[in-house]
Amino acid sequence: MQLPVMPPVAPMLAKAVPSIPAGASYEPKWDGFRTIAFRDGDEVELGSRNERPMTRYFPEVVAAIRAELPERCVVDGEIVIATADGLDFEALQQRIHPATSRVTLLAERTPASLVVFDLLALGDEDWTGRPFAERRAALVDALAGAGTNVHLTPATDDPDEAQRWFTEFEGAGLDGVVAKPHDLAYQRDKRVMFKIKHTRTADCVLAGFRWHKTSTEARPLVGSLLLGLHADGGRLQHVGVVGAFTAARRAALVEELAPLVVASGEAHPWSEWAASEAHQGQRLPGAVSRWNATKDLSFVPLRPERVLEVKYEHLEGDRFRHLAHFLRWREDRTPASCTYEQLEQPAGFDLGEIVPGLVRG
Protein backbone atom coordinates (compact mmCIF):
# COMPACT_ATOMS: atom_id res chain seq x y z
CA MET A 1 0.00 0.00 0.00
CA GLN A 2 1.39 3.39 -1.09
CA LEU A 3 -0.86 6.34 -0.28
CA PRO A 4 -0.17 10.03 0.46
CA VAL A 5 -1.53 9.38 3.98
CA MET A 6 -0.44 6.05 5.41
CA PRO A 7 -1.73 4.04 8.38
CA PRO A 8 -1.89 4.31 11.28
CA VAL A 9 -3.71 7.62 11.64
CA ALA A 10 -5.15 8.97 14.89
CA PRO A 11 -8.43 10.63 13.84
CA MET A 12 -9.33 14.27 14.41
CA LEU A 13 -11.40 14.65 17.58
CA ALA A 14 -14.08 16.94 18.99
CA LYS A 15 -14.47 18.78 22.27
CA ALA A 16 -17.82 19.02 24.00
CA VAL A 17 -19.70 22.32 23.99
CA PRO A 18 -23.10 23.03 25.57
CA SER A 19 -24.87 24.34 22.47
CA ILE A 20 -24.62 24.38 18.69
CA PRO A 21 -22.10 27.06 17.63
CA ALA A 22 -22.81 29.43 14.75
CA GLY A 23 -20.93 29.59 11.46
CA ALA A 24 -19.97 25.95 10.92
CA SER A 25 -20.82 22.84 8.95
CA TYR A 26 -23.01 20.46 10.96
CA GLU A 27 -23.35 16.67 10.82
CA PRO A 28 -25.19 14.02 12.82
CA LYS A 29 -22.95 12.36 15.42
CA TRP A 30 -22.91 8.65 14.61
CA ASP A 31 -22.65 6.03 17.36
CA GLY A 32 -20.42 3.25 16.08
CA PHE A 33 -16.73 2.44 15.66
CA ARG A 34 -14.71 5.44 14.47
CA THR A 35 -12.68 4.23 11.50
CA ILE A 36 -10.04 5.54 9.12
CA ALA A 37 -10.39 3.55 5.89
CA PHE A 38 -7.41 3.23 3.51
CA ARG A 39 -7.80 1.91 -0.03
CA ASP A 40 -5.05 1.39 -2.58
CA GLY A 41 -6.56 -0.74 -5.33
CA ASP A 42 -7.50 -4.09 -3.81
CA GLU A 43 -5.61 -3.34 -0.60
CA VAL A 44 -7.87 -2.08 2.17
CA GLU A 45 -7.10 -1.34 5.80
CA LEU A 46 -9.44 -0.23 8.56
CA GLY A 47 -7.94 1.58 11.55
CA SER A 48 -9.76 2.30 14.82
CA ARG A 49 -9.77 5.48 16.86
CA ASN A 50 -6.93 3.98 18.91
CA GLU A 51 -5.03 3.15 15.70
CA ARG A 52 -5.70 -0.58 16.08
CA PRO A 53 -6.38 -2.61 12.92
CA MET A 54 -10.01 -3.67 12.49
CA THR A 55 -9.83 -5.01 8.95
CA ARG A 56 -10.34 -8.69 9.83
CA TYR A 57 -13.53 -8.04 11.80
CA PHE A 58 -15.52 -6.42 8.98
CA PRO A 59 -14.99 -8.33 5.71
CA GLU A 60 -18.27 -6.99 4.29
CA VAL A 61 -17.11 -3.40 4.88
CA VAL A 62 -13.81 -4.17 3.15
CA ALA A 63 -15.73 -5.55 0.17
CA ALA A 64 -17.97 -2.48 0.12
CA ILE A 65 -14.96 -0.15 0.13
CA ARG A 66 -13.47 -1.98 -2.86
CA ALA A 67 -16.77 -1.68 -4.69
CA GLU A 68 -17.82 1.86 -3.77
CA LEU A 69 -14.85 4.06 -2.87
CA PRO A 70 -12.35 5.60 -5.31
CA GLU A 71 -9.40 3.40 -6.34
CA ARG A 72 -6.95 5.22 -4.09
CA CYS A 73 -8.21 7.18 -1.10
CA VAL A 74 -8.22 7.64 2.67
CA VAL A 75 -11.51 8.56 4.38
CA ASP A 76 -12.69 9.12 7.94
CA GLY A 77 -15.98 7.62 9.02
CA GLU A 78 -17.93 5.39 11.36
CA ILE A 79 -18.73 1.69 11.09
CA VAL A 80 -22.33 1.16 12.18
CA ILE A 81 -24.95 -1.56 12.24
CA ALA A 82 -28.27 -0.04 11.18
CA THR A 83 -31.59 -1.72 11.93
CA ALA A 84 -35.24 -0.78 11.60
CA ASP A 85 -35.11 0.11 15.31
CA GLY A 86 -32.03 2.34 14.98
CA LEU A 87 -28.29 1.88 15.42
CA ASP A 88 -27.35 -1.34 17.23
CA PHE A 89 -24.12 -0.81 19.14
CA GLU A 90 -24.51 -4.03 21.11
CA ALA A 91 -24.46 -6.05 17.88
CA LEU A 92 -21.48 -4.00 16.69
CA GLN A 93 -19.47 -4.90 19.78
CA GLN A 94 -20.12 -8.58 19.17
CA ARG A 95 -18.31 -8.25 15.84
CA ILE A 96 -14.94 -8.00 17.62
CA HIS A 97 -14.26 -11.73 17.92
CA PRO A 98 -11.03 -13.75 17.67
CA ALA A 99 -12.49 -16.67 15.69
CA THR A 100 -12.57 -16.26 11.90
CA SER A 101 -15.60 -18.55 11.63
CA ARG A 102 -17.52 -16.35 14.04
CA VAL A 103 -16.47 -13.18 12.21
CA THR A 104 -17.73 -14.68 8.93
CA LEU A 105 -21.03 -15.74 10.47
CA LEU A 106 -21.69 -12.35 12.07
CA ALA A 107 -20.79 -10.52 8.87
CA GLU A 108 -23.75 -12.33 7.29
CA ARG A 109 -26.14 -12.10 10.25
CA THR A 110 -25.43 -8.53 11.37
CA PRO A 111 -23.76 -6.77 8.41
CA ALA A 112 -22.18 -3.40 9.05
CA SER A 113 -21.96 -0.29 6.88
CA LEU A 114 -19.50 2.58 6.65
CA VAL A 115 -20.77 6.16 7.02
CA VAL A 116 -18.12 8.59 5.73
CA PHE A 117 -17.69 12.20 6.87
CA ASP A 118 -14.19 13.38 5.91
CA LEU A 119 -11.52 13.03 3.24
CA LEU A 120 -7.81 12.68 4.05
CA ALA A 121 -6.38 11.63 0.70
CA LEU A 122 -7.52 11.12 -2.88
CA GLY A 123 -5.34 9.66 -5.62
CA ASP A 124 -1.82 10.99 -5.07
CA GLU A 125 -2.95 14.07 -3.11
CA ASP A 126 -2.90 14.62 0.65
CA TRP A 127 -6.04 16.64 1.50
CA THR A 128 -5.46 16.99 5.25
CA GLY A 129 -4.08 20.53 4.97
CA ARG A 130 -7.03 21.85 2.99
CA PRO A 131 -10.07 23.58 4.59
CA PHE A 132 -12.95 21.32 5.54
CA ALA A 133 -15.25 23.06 3.05
CA GLU A 134 -12.98 21.89 0.22
CA ARG A 135 -12.64 18.39 1.68
CA ARG A 136 -16.41 18.07 1.98
CA ALA A 137 -17.02 19.14 -1.63
CA ALA A 138 -14.41 16.65 -2.87
CA LEU A 139 -15.88 13.93 -0.65
CA VAL A 140 -19.34 14.46 -2.14
CA ASP A 141 -17.89 14.00 -5.63
CA ALA A 142 -15.75 11.01 -4.57
CA LEU A 143 -18.76 9.18 -3.12
CA ALA A 144 -21.07 9.89 -6.03
CA GLY A 145 -21.04 6.19 -6.93
CA ALA A 146 -21.48 4.95 -3.36
CA GLY A 147 -24.64 4.50 -1.34
CA THR A 148 -25.11 0.74 -1.12
CA ASN A 149 -22.97 -0.16 1.90
CA VAL A 150 -20.78 2.97 1.99
CA HIS A 151 -22.72 6.15 2.72
CA LEU A 152 -22.03 9.88 2.87
CA THR A 153 -23.20 11.52 6.08
CA PRO A 154 -25.68 14.39 5.72
CA ALA A 155 -24.34 17.90 6.35
CA THR A 156 -25.86 21.36 6.62
CA ASP A 157 -24.73 24.94 7.21
CA ASP A 158 -28.07 25.81 8.83
CA PRO A 159 -27.87 25.80 12.68
CA ASP A 160 -31.65 25.51 12.92
CA GLU A 161 -31.55 22.35 10.83
CA ALA A 162 -28.73 21.06 13.03
CA GLN A 163 -30.86 21.71 16.11
CA ARG A 164 -33.69 19.72 14.56
CA TRP A 165 -31.27 16.86 13.89
CA PHE A 166 -30.06 17.04 17.48
CA THR A 167 -33.61 16.65 18.76
CA GLU A 168 -35.06 14.15 16.31
CA PHE A 169 -32.18 11.86 15.34
CA GLU A 170 -31.60 10.63 18.89
CA GLY A 171 -34.63 8.41 18.37
CA ALA A 172 -32.63 6.52 15.72
CA GLY A 173 -29.66 5.96 18.05
CA LEU A 174 -27.50 8.93 17.08
CA ASP A 175 -26.00 10.78 20.02
CA GLY A 176 -25.80 14.43 19.01
CA VAL A 177 -24.35 16.80 16.43
CA VAL A 178 -20.78 17.58 15.31
CA ALA A 179 -19.81 21.09 14.18
CA LYS A 180 -16.78 21.68 11.94
CA PRO A 181 -15.47 25.17 11.10
CA HIS A 182 -15.40 25.64 7.33
CA ASP A 183 -11.69 26.52 7.31
CA LEU A 184 -10.63 23.63 9.56
CA ALA A 185 -7.65 21.55 8.37
CA TYR A 186 -7.59 17.88 9.31
CA GLN A 187 -5.56 17.76 12.53
CA ARG A 188 -4.74 14.27 13.76
CA ASP A 189 -5.56 13.47 17.40
CA LYS A 190 -6.52 17.11 18.11
CA ARG A 191 -9.84 18.20 19.64
CA VAL A 192 -10.57 20.94 17.13
CA MET A 193 -14.13 20.02 16.13
CA PHE A 194 -17.13 20.57 18.40
CA LYS A 195 -19.66 18.01 19.63
CA ILE A 196 -23.02 18.65 21.20
CA LYS A 197 -24.32 15.59 23.02
CA HIS A 198 -27.42 14.68 24.98
CA THR A 199 -27.08 14.60 28.77
CA ARG A 200 -29.54 13.36 31.39
CA THR A 201 -29.44 12.34 35.03
CA ALA A 202 -30.49 9.16 36.82
CA ASP A 203 -30.50 7.84 40.38
CA CYS A 204 -28.73 4.47 40.48
CA VAL A 205 -27.93 1.79 43.03
CA LEU A 206 -24.28 1.33 43.95
CA ALA A 207 -23.66 -2.42 43.75
CA GLY A 208 -19.89 -2.84 43.45
CA PHE A 209 -16.57 -1.35 42.44
CA ARG A 210 -13.42 -2.22 40.52
CA TRP A 211 -9.88 -1.51 41.68
CA HIS A 212 -7.95 1.14 39.79
CA LYS A 213 -5.20 -0.11 37.49
CA THR A 214 -2.57 1.61 39.68
CA SER A 215 -4.02 0.28 42.93
CA THR A 216 -1.58 -1.55 45.23
CA GLU A 217 -1.86 -3.29 48.58
CA ALA A 218 0.03 -0.40 50.14
CA ARG A 219 -2.13 2.25 48.45
CA PRO A 220 -5.51 0.82 47.38
CA LEU A 221 -7.53 2.95 44.98
CA VAL A 222 -11.09 2.54 43.72
CA GLY A 223 -11.21 2.61 39.94
CA SER A 224 -14.90 2.71 39.04
CA LEU A 225 -18.28 2.32 40.71
CA LEU A 226 -20.76 -0.21 39.30
CA LEU A 227 -24.31 1.03 38.82
CA GLY A 228 -27.59 -0.83 38.93
CA LEU A 229 -31.24 -0.14 38.12
CA HIS A 230 -34.20 -2.30 39.05
CA ALA A 231 -35.87 -3.90 36.04
CA ASP A 232 -39.25 -5.65 35.81
CA GLY A 233 -39.73 -8.09 38.66
CA GLY A 234 -37.27 -6.23 40.87
CA ARG A 235 -34.12 -7.70 39.32
CA LEU A 236 -31.09 -5.40 39.71
CA GLN A 237 -29.60 -4.89 36.23
CA HIS A 238 -26.03 -3.68 35.72
CA VAL A 239 -26.49 -0.41 33.83
CA GLY A 240 -23.00 1.12 33.68
CA VAL A 241 -20.09 2.59 35.63
CA VAL A 242 -18.73 5.92 36.86
CA GLY A 243 -14.98 6.38 37.17
CA ALA A 244 -13.75 9.97 36.77
CA PHE A 245 -12.29 10.59 40.22
CA THR A 246 -9.14 12.27 41.50
CA ALA A 247 -6.48 10.08 43.11
CA ALA A 248 -7.37 11.49 46.53
CA ARG A 249 -11.04 10.67 46.03
CA ARG A 250 -10.19 7.14 44.85
CA ALA A 251 -8.25 6.56 48.07
CA ALA A 252 -11.01 8.01 50.24
CA LEU A 253 -13.63 5.79 48.57
CA VAL A 254 -11.79 2.66 49.72
CA GLU A 255 -12.48 3.53 53.36
CA GLU A 256 -15.92 4.97 52.65
CA LEU A 257 -17.16 1.84 50.90
CA ALA A 258 -15.51 -0.72 53.19
CA PRO A 259 -18.60 -1.17 55.41
CA LEU A 260 -20.62 -2.17 52.34
CA VAL A 261 -18.29 -4.92 51.07
CA VAL A 262 -20.13 -8.23 50.83
CA ALA A 263 -18.67 -10.89 53.12
CA SER A 264 -17.76 -14.33 51.86
CA GLY A 265 -20.90 -16.40 51.42
CA GLU A 266 -23.21 -13.39 51.69
CA ALA A 267 -25.86 -13.06 49.00
CA HIS A 268 -25.51 -10.42 46.29
CA PRO A 269 -27.75 -9.70 43.25
CA TRP A 270 -24.82 -10.29 40.89
CA SER A 271 -23.22 -13.32 42.58
CA GLU A 272 -24.02 -15.57 39.65
CA TRP A 273 -21.86 -13.43 37.37
CA ALA A 274 -18.79 -15.11 38.81
CA ALA A 275 -19.74 -18.10 36.66
CA SER A 276 -18.17 -17.92 33.22
CA GLU A 277 -21.29 -19.20 31.47
CA ALA A 278 -23.19 -16.14 32.71
CA HIS A 279 -21.11 -13.92 30.46
CA GLN A 280 -22.02 -15.44 27.13
CA GLY A 281 -23.34 -12.69 24.87
CA GLN A 282 -23.68 -10.21 27.73
CA ARG A 283 -21.80 -7.18 29.03
CA LEU A 284 -21.41 -7.99 32.71
CA PRO A 285 -19.07 -6.55 35.36
CA GLY A 286 -16.84 -9.61 35.50
CA ALA A 287 -16.64 -10.26 31.78
CA VAL A 288 -13.39 -10.12 29.81
CA SER A 289 -12.85 -6.89 27.87
CA ARG A 290 -13.62 -7.37 24.20
CA TRP A 291 -10.81 -5.00 23.25
CA ASN A 292 -8.19 -6.16 25.75
CA ALA A 293 -8.29 -9.79 26.86
CA THR A 294 -5.66 -9.14 29.56
CA LYS A 295 -7.69 -6.41 31.27
CA ASP A 296 -9.06 -7.44 34.65
CA LEU A 297 -12.76 -6.61 34.88
CA SER A 298 -13.43 -8.45 38.15
CA PHE A 299 -15.27 -6.46 40.78
CA VAL A 300 -15.80 -6.15 44.52
CA PRO A 301 -19.50 -6.68 45.31
CA LEU A 302 -21.14 -4.19 47.67
CA ARG A 303 -24.42 -4.48 49.51
CA PRO A 304 -26.83 -2.49 47.29
CA GLU A 305 -27.81 0.03 49.97
CA ARG A 306 -26.55 3.39 48.67
CA VAL A 307 -27.93 5.55 45.86
CA LEU A 308 -25.97 7.99 43.70
CA GLU A 309 -27.08 10.45 41.05
CA VAL A 310 -25.17 10.28 37.76
CA LYS A 311 -25.13 12.16 34.48
CA TYR A 312 -25.39 10.02 31.35
CA GLU A 313 -25.83 10.55 27.62
CA HIS A 314 -28.23 7.88 26.43
CA LEU A 315 -29.33 4.31 26.91
CA GLU A 316 -28.18 1.51 24.61
CA GLY A 317 -30.42 -1.47 25.26
CA ASP A 318 -30.54 -1.72 29.05
CA ARG A 319 -27.20 0.02 29.71
CA PHE A 320 -25.73 3.50 29.55
CA ARG A 321 -23.92 3.75 26.22
CA HIS A 322 -20.94 5.71 27.57
CA LEU A 323 -19.23 6.19 30.92
CA ALA A 324 -21.56 7.98 33.35
CA HIS A 325 -20.39 10.84 35.59
CA PHE A 326 -20.84 11.03 39.34
CA LEU A 327 -22.91 14.01 40.55
CA ARG A 328 -23.78 13.34 44.20
CA TRP A 329 -24.91 10.79 46.76
CA ARG A 330 -28.68 10.61 47.21
CA GLU A 331 -29.27 9.76 50.86
CA ASP A 332 -32.92 10.74 50.36
CA ARG A 333 -33.54 7.95 47.83
CA THR A 334 -34.07 4.25 48.54
CA PRO A 335 -32.44 1.61 46.30
CA ALA A 336 -35.87 0.14 45.50
CA SER A 337 -36.92 3.47 43.95
CA CYS A 338 -34.11 3.32 41.35
CA THR A 339 -35.91 1.84 38.33
CA TYR A 340 -35.81 2.20 34.56
CA GLU A 341 -39.11 4.08 34.71
CA GLN A 342 -37.26 7.29 35.68
CA LEU A 343 -35.28 7.32 32.40
CA GLU A 344 -36.40 9.53 29.53
CA GLN A 345 -36.89 7.66 26.24
CA PRO A 346 -36.57 9.67 23.00
CA ALA A 347 -39.24 9.25 20.35
CA GLY A 348 -38.29 6.76 17.65
CA PHE A 349 -36.93 7.99 14.32
CA ASP A 350 -36.33 6.15 11.05
CA LEU A 351 -32.66 5.83 10.08
CA GLY A 352 -33.76 5.66 6.45
CA GLU A 353 -34.87 9.29 6.68
CA ILE A 354 -31.35 10.28 7.72
CA VAL A 355 -29.42 8.23 5.16
CA PRO A 356 -31.55 6.49 2.54
CA GLY A 357 -30.55 2.87 2.06
CA LEU A 358 -28.58 2.62 5.30
CA VAL A 359 -30.96 0.06 6.82
CA ARG A 360 -30.49 -3.23 5.00
CA GLY A 361 -33.36 -5.49 4.05
Secondary structure, DSSP 8 states (H G I E B T S, - for coil): ---SS-S-----EEEE-SS--SSSEEEE---SEEEEEEEETTEEEEEETTS-B-GGG-HHHHHHHHHHS-SEEEEEEEEE-EETTEE-HHHHHHT--S-HHHHHHHHHHS--EEEEEEEEEETTEE-TTS-HHHHHHHHHHHTTT--SSEEE---BS-HHHHHHHHHHGGGGT--EEEEE-TT----TT-EEEEEEE--EEEEEEEEEEEE-TT--SSS--EEEEEEEEE-GGG-EEEEEEE----HHHHHHHHHHHGGGB--TT---TTGGGGSGGGGTTS--TTS--SS-TT-----EEEEEEEEEEEEES-EETTEESS-BEEEEE-TTS-GGG-BGGGS-------HHHHSTT-S--
